[in-house]
C-alpha cells in the first residue's frame, strides 16, 4: 500500500452499543483500496452528495452500506432511508447489503434486523434504517420517526429512477429538520451516454463527489478466480460488452460518433507542460450558445487534450472577447467560425489574435474523421462539462428503420465545432 492508502485506511472509532466503548475497525479489511479517498472525504464532512458508479465487482454498494452505518454511528440524532425504484427489490438488494455491513463492522449484536416491518435498528440509540420503494412514494412522505430526523438517503440503482427531479423530490421530502444531510447514489452506468444519470455524474456541483470504480481495484480473494476468468473471457471475445459490464463505461448503443473519449482530470501541471495551446470559438446567441474551448494537440501520441470551456447565451462580441482575453495566454491564437466575418473582425479589434477557420467542401467530414481517428480525445469533465456531454452523446443520424446513416447531426455540437475550429490548421495538413 502507498503511504496515502495507509493513512486513509487507519482504524476508525465511533460510538458502539456499549456506552463509551469505541468501535475499532481496520477499513482495509472491508473496503476496497479504491474507496479510501472517498471514505476520508465523507469522514471529514466534505460532500453532501456521493455518486458511486462503476462496473461489476467494484464493491461500490458495499462501500455505501458501510458508510451509511458509520454515518449513523457518528450522528446519533439521525436515521437513514435506503431506496429502490421498485419496492419488491429491496429485500434482496439494499436490505441484504446493509445486513452484510452490520456483520462486517462486527456489530451483529448491536443491531436488530426485521423484515416486517423492514427495518434495521441500532439498539443503543433506537436509530433506524428504513426501506422504501418509490413505486409507493406516499409511504416515505408519511413516515413517523420516534425522534430526530432522516439524515442520510441511499438511492441504489439510481439510473432506474425517472430523473433528477424525482431524486430531488424524495430528498426534499426525506431530508428535513436536521443539521446533517448526506445522499448516496450508486449505479452501473447505462450504455447510452444520454441517460440522465450518466449526464448527472458529469455535472460539476459544489459538495458533490463522483467516484468511479471497477473490479480491477478489488482484492482478488474477495471476488474469486472464476469472476476474473469470466471477465477476461468477455474482454477477449466481446470487448465493448466488457467495457460496459466490467469497467462501467457508457459505451453507447452503437451509433456514437466518438469511441475514443477519455473523460478524466487534466491537472494544472499537465497544462503547463503542453506545447502549443489553441482556442476555438463557435458563434452563437440564442437559443444556440456561443461556445469557446482551449485545447492542445500531442502529435507524437495523436492525443487531443480539451481542458477549458465557456458557454454563453445572449452575449455580444465585446463581452465574449473580454471573457476570452481573461482566459488565454498573451500569444495564444483563437480560431473562430469564418461564417461570421464581422465577429472575427470584432475580436481582432479587441486585441485578440483571431483567425478565420478555413472551410472547404467536405471540411466538416474531414475534421470529424480526423477527430474520430485520434488515439484519444481527453476531456476534463469538471472543467468542461458541456464539452464532455456533447462529445459523449454525439451520435450518427439514423433512418426510421434504425439503420445508421453516414452523416453527422447538426445539433447539440457547439463545443464540438469550437474544437474543430481550434484544430483547423492541424487537420487541414496533408497526412494529418
C-alpha positions in Angstrom: 0.0 0.0 0.0 1.1 3.6 -0.6 1.6 6.0 2.3 -1.6 7.7 1.3 -3.6 4.5 1.3 -2.3 3.6 4.7 -3.2 7.0 6.1 -6.7 6.8 4.6 -7.4 3.3 5.9 -6.4 3.8 9.5 -8.6 2.3 12.2 -11.6 4.4 12.9 -13.5 5.0 16.1 -17.2 5.5 16.6 -19.7 5.1 19.4 -20.8 1.4 19.7 -23.6 -0.3 21.5 -21.7 -0.3 24.8 -21.8 3.3 26.1 -18.3 4.9 25.9 -16.8 2.0 24.1 -15.3 2.8 20.7 -15.8 0.7 17.6 -12.4 -0.3 16.3 -12.3 -1.5 12.7 -9.5 -1.5 10.1 -11.2 -0.5 7.0 -8.7 -2.3 4.8 -10.5 -5.5 5.8 -13.9 -4.4 4.4 -13.3 -1.6 1.9 -11.5 -1.9 -1.4 -8.5 0.4 -1.7 -10.3 2.4 -4.4 -12.6 3.8 -1.7 -10.1 5.0 0.9 -10.1 8.5 -0.5 -13.9 9.0 -0.7 -14.2 7.5 2.8 -11.8 10.1 4.1 -13.8 12.9 2.4 -17.0 11.6 4.0 -15.3 11.2 7.4 -14.2 14.8 7.2 -17.6 16.1 6.3 -16.8 17.4 2.8 -19.5 16.1 0.4 -23.3 16.4 0.7 -23.8 14.0 -2.2 -21.7 10.9 -3.1 -22.2 9.4 -6.5 -20.7 5.9 -6.8 -20.6 4.4 -10.3 -18.8 1.5 -11.8 -19.0 -2.0 -13.2 -19.5 -5.4 -11.8 -17.4 -6.4 -8.8 -16.4 -2.8 -8.0 -17.9 -3.2 -4.4 -19.5 0.3 -4.6 -22.7 -1.0 -2.9 -20.5 -2.5 -0.1 -18.8 0.9 0.3 -22.1 2.8 0.5 -23.6 0.3 3.0 -20.6 0.7 5.3 -20.5 4.5 5.1 -24.3 4.7 5.8 -23.8 2.8 9.0 -20.7 4.8 10.0 -22.7 8.0 9.4 -25.5 6.8 11.8 -22.9 5.9 14.4 -21.4 9.3 14.2 -24.7 11.2 14.3 -27.0 9.7 17.0 -29.9 12.0 16.1 -30.0 10.8 12.5 -31.9 8.0 10.8 -31.4 6.7 7.3 -33.5 5.6 4.3 -32.4 3.1 1.7 -34.4 3.3 -1.6 -35.1 1.3 -4.7 -37.3 2.3 -7.6 -39.4 -0.8 -7.1 -40.3 -2.0 -3.6 -40.1 -5.7 -4.2 -36.4 -5.5 -5.0 -35.5 -4.1 -1.5 -35.0 -7.3 0.4 -32.6 -8.9 -1.9 -30.6 -5.7 -2.6 -30.1 -2.9 -0.1 -31.5 -4.7 2.9 -29.2 -7.7 2.4 -26.3 -5.4 1.7 -26.8 -3.5 4.9 -27.1 -6.7 6.9 -23.7 -7.6 5.4 -22.3 -4.2 6.5 -23.5 -4.7 10.1 -21.7 -8.0 10.3 -18.6 -6.7 8.5 -18.3 -4.0 11.1 -18.6 -6.5 13.9 -22.0 -5.1 15.1 -24.3 -8.0 14.7 -25.3 -7.9 18.4 -25.7 -4.1 18.3 -28.4 -4.0 15.5 -31.8 -5.7 15.1 -32.9 -6.5 11.6 -36.5 -7.2 10.9 -38.5 -7.9 7.7 -42.0 -6.9 8.8 -41.6 -4.0 9.1 -38.4 -4.0 7.0 -36.1 -2.0 9.3 -32.6 -2.2 10.8 -32.4 -0.7 14.3 -29.4 0.4 16.3 -30.3 -0.9 19.8 -28.2 1.6 21.7 -30.0 4.7 20.4 -33.1 3.5 18.6 -31.8 4.9 15.3 -33.4 3.2 12.3 -32.6 2.4 8.7 -35.9 2.4 6.8 -36.5 0.9 3.4 -38.8 2.2 0.7 -39.7 1.5 -2.9 -40.5 4.6 -5.0 -43.4 2.8 -6.6 -45.2 3.8 -3.4 -43.8 7.2 -2.6 -46.6 8.0 -0.1 -45.0 5.7 2.4 -41.9 7.8 2.5 -43.9 11.0 2.9 -45.9 9.7 5.8 -43.1 8.2 7.8 -43.1 8.9 11.5 -39.9 8.7 13.5 -39.5 8.2 17.3 -37.1 11.1 17.5 -34.7 13.0 15.3 -34.8 13.1 11.5 -33.6 11.3 8.4 -30.1 12.5 7.7 -28.9 10.0 5.1 -30.6 8.6 2.0 -29.3 5.9 -0.4 -30.6 5.6 -3.9 -29.5 2.2 -5.2 -29.6 1.6 -9.0 -30.1 5.3 -9.3 -30.3 5.2 -13.1 -33.7 3.4 -12.7 -35.4 6.5 -11.3 -37.3 8.8 -13.5 -34.7 11.6 -13.4 -33.1 14.1 -11.3 -36.4 15.8 -10.5 -37.6 12.5 -8.8 -34.4 12.3 -6.8 -34.7 15.9 -5.7 -38.4 15.4 -4.7 -37.5 12.5 -2.5 -34.7 14.4 -0.9 -37.0 17.4 -0.2 -39.5 15.0 1.5 -37.0 13.0 3.5 -34.0 15.3 4.4 -35.8 17.8 6.6 -35.4 19.1 10.1 -31.7 18.5 10.9 -28.2 19.7 10.5 -26.8 16.6 8.8 -27.7 15.6 5.3 -25.9 13.1 3.1 -27.1 11.5 -0.1 -25.7 8.4 -1.8 -26.4 7.4 -5.4 -25.0 4.1 -6.7 -25.4 2.7 -10.2 -23.9 0.8 -13.1 -23.7 3.3 -15.9 -26.2 2.6 -18.7 -24.7 2.1 -22.2 -26.3 5.3 -23.5 -24.4 8.5 -22.7 -27.7 10.4 -22.9 -29.1 8.6 -19.9 -29.9 11.2 -17.3 -27.8 9.6 -14.6 -24.7 9.5 -16.9 -25.3 13.2 -17.5 -25.8 13.9 -13.8 -22.5 12.2 -13.0 -20.7 14.6 -15.4 -22.2 17.8 -14.0 -20.0 19.6 -11.6 -21.6 20.8 -8.3 -20.1 22.1 -5.1 -20.3 19.4 -2.5 -20.9 16.5 -4.9 -18.3 13.8 -5.0 -18.4 11.4 -8.0 -16.3 8.2 -7.8 -15.8 5.6 -10.4 -14.6 2.1 -9.5 -14.0 -1.2 -11.2 -13.3 -4.8 -10.2 -9.6 -4.2 -11.1 -9.1 -2.4 -7.7 -11.0 -5.1 -5.7 -8.8 -7.7 -3.9 -8.9 -10.8 -5.9 -9.7 -13.0 -2.9 -13.0 -11.1 -2.4 -14.3 -12.0 -5.9 -12.8 -15.4 -6.5 -10.8 -16.7 -9.6 -13.9 -17.5 -11.6 -15.0 -13.9 -11.6 -11.7 -12.8 -13.1 -11.8 -15.7 -15.6 -15.2 -14.6 -16.8 -14.1 -11.0 -17.1 -11.0 -11.9 -19.2 -13.1 -14.2 -21.5 -15.6 -11.4 -22.2 -12.7 -8.9 -22.7 -11.2 -11.2 -25.3 -14.4 -12.1 -27.1 -16.7 -9.0 -26.7 -14.5 -6.1 -25.7 -17.3 -3.5 -25.9 -19.5 -5.5 -23.7 -16.6 -6.0 -21.3 -16.0 -2.2 -21.1 -19.7 -1.7 -20.3 -20.3 -4.5 -17.8 -17.0 -4.8 -16.0 -15.4 -1.3 -16.5 -18.7 0.6 -16.1 -18.2 2.7 -19.2 -21.1 4.3 -21.2 -20.1 2.6 -24.4 -23.2 3.8 -26.4 -25.8 2.0 -28.4 -23.6 1.5 -31.5 -24.4 4.9 -33.0 -21.9 7.1 -31.1 -19.6 9.1 -33.2 -16.6 9.2 -30.8 -15.5 5.9 -29.3 -12.0 7.3 -28.4 -13.0 9.5 -25.5 -11.3 9.6 -22.1 -13.1 11.7 -19.5 -10.5 12.4 -16.8 -8.9 15.2 -14.8 -6.3 17.3 -16.6 -4.1 18.7 -13.9 -2.6 22.2 -14.0 1.0 20.8 -14.2 -0.1 18.9 -17.3 -1.4 22.1 -18.9 1.8 23.9 -18.0 3.8 21.2 -19.8 1.7 21.4 -23.0 3.3 22.7 -26.2 1.1 24.9 -28.3 -2.3 25.8 -26.8 -5.0 27.0 -29.3 -8.5 28.3 -28.6 -11.6 27.8 -30.8 -14.9 29.8 -30.9 -18.3 28.8 -32.4 -20.5 31.9 -32.7 -24.0 31.8 -31.2 -26.6 34.0 -29.5 -29.8 32.3 -28.5 -31.0 29.5 -28.3 -27.7 28.2 -29.7 -24.9 29.3 -27.4 -21.6 30.9 -28.0 -19.0 28.2 -27.3 -15.3 28.5 -26.5 -12.6 25.8 -25.9 -8.9 25.7 -25.2 -7.1 22.6 -26.5 -3.6 21.2 -27.0 -2.7 18.5 -29.5 0.1 16.0 -28.8 1.1 14.9 -32.3 3.5 12.2 -31.1 0.8 10.4 -29.2 -2.1 11.5 -31.5 -3.9 12.7 -28.4 -6.1 15.9 -28.1 -6.5 17.5 -24.7 -9.5 19.7 -24.1 -9.2 21.4 -20.7 -11.2 24.7 -20.8 -14.6 25.9 -21.9 -17.0 28.7 -21.8 -20.7 28.6 -22.8 -22.8 31.8 -23.0 -26.1 32.9 -24.4 -27.2 36.5 -25.4 -23.7 37.9 -25.0 -22.3 40.3 -27.6 -18.9 40.1 -29.2 -17.4 42.7 -26.9 -18.5 40.7 -23.8 -17.2 37.4 -25.1 -13.9 38.9 -26.3 -13.3 40.1 -22.8 -14.0 36.6 -21.4 -11.6 35.1 -23.9 -8.8 37.6 -23.2 -9.1 36.9 -19.5 -8.8 33.2 -20.2 -5.9 32.8 -22.6 -2.2 33.4 -22.8 -0.9 36.6 -24.4 0.3 34.9 -27.6 -2.4 32.3 -27.8 -4.3 32.1 -31.1 -8.0 32.0 -31.4 -9.6 30.3 -34.5 -13.3 31.1 -35.0 -16.1 30.2 -37.4 -15.4 32.1 -40.6 -19.2 32.2 -41.3 -19.2 35.5 -39.3 -16.5 37.7 -40.8 -17.7 40.7 -38.7 -17.5 38.8 -35.5 -13.9 37.6 -36.3 -13.1 41.3 -37.0 -14.6 42.4 -33.8 -12.2 40.0 -31.9 -9.2 41.3 -33.8 -10.3 44.9 -33.0 -10.4 43.8 -29.3 -6.7 42.8 -29.5 -7.1 39.1 -29.9 -5.1 37.1 -32.4 -8.3 35.8 -34.0 -8.1 33.8 -37.3 -10.9 32.8 -39.6 -11.3 29.0 -39.8 -10.6 27.7 -43.3 -13.6 26.0 -44.7 -13.7 23.9 -47.9 -16.2 21.5 -49.4 -16.2 18.4 -47.2 -14.3 20.0 -44.4 -16.9 19.0 -41.7 -16.5 15.3 -42.6 -12.7 15.7 -42.9 -12.4 17.3 -39.4 -14.8 14.8 -37.8 -12.9 11.8 -39.3 -9.7 13.3 -38.0 -11.1 13.6 -34.5 -12.5 10.1 -34.7 -9.1 8.7 -35.8 -7.2 10.1 -32.9 -5.7 7.7 -30.4 -7.6 9.6 -27.7 -9.6 12.7 -27.1 -9.1 13.6 -23.4 -11.7 15.9 -21.8 -11.7 17.1 -18.3 -15.4 16.7 -17.3 -15.1 19.0 -14.3 -13.6 21.9 -16.3 -15.5 21.2 -19.5 -18.9 19.6 -18.5 -20.7 20.9 -21.7 -18.0 19.7 -23.9 -17.8 16.3 -22.2 -21.6 16.0 -22.6 -21.6 16.9 -26.3 -18.8 14.6 -27.3 -20.2 11.7 -25.2 -23.7 12.0 -26.6 -23.0 12.8 -30.2 -24.5 10.1 -32.4 -24.9 9.4 -36.1 -28.2 10.1 -37.7 -30.5 7.1 -38.1 -33.3 6.3 -40.5 -36.8 5.4 -39.4 -35.9 1.7 -39.5 -33.0 2.3 -37.2 -30.3 2.0 -39.9 -27.3 4.2 -39.1 -26.7 6.9 -41.8 -23.2 8.1 -42.7 -24.0 11.7 -41.7 -23.4 13.9 -38.7 -26.3 15.6 -36.9 -26.0 19.4 -36.9 -27.4 19.9 -33.4 -26.0 19.9 -29.9 -22.5 20.2 -31.3 -21.4 23.8 -30.4 -18.3 22.8 -28.5 -17.5 20.1 -31.0 -17.5 22.8 -33.6 -15.3 25.1 -31.4 -12.8 22.2 -31.1 -12.9 21.6 -34.8 -12.1 25.3 -35.4 -9.3 25.3 -32.8 -7.6 22.3 -34.6 -8.4 23.7 -38.0 -4.7 24.2 -39.0 -3.8 20.7 -37.8 -6.4 18.5 -39.6 -6.1 20.6 -42.9 -2.4 19.5 -43.2 -1.9 16.8 -45.8 -1.4 13.5 -44.0 -2.6 14.8 -40.6 
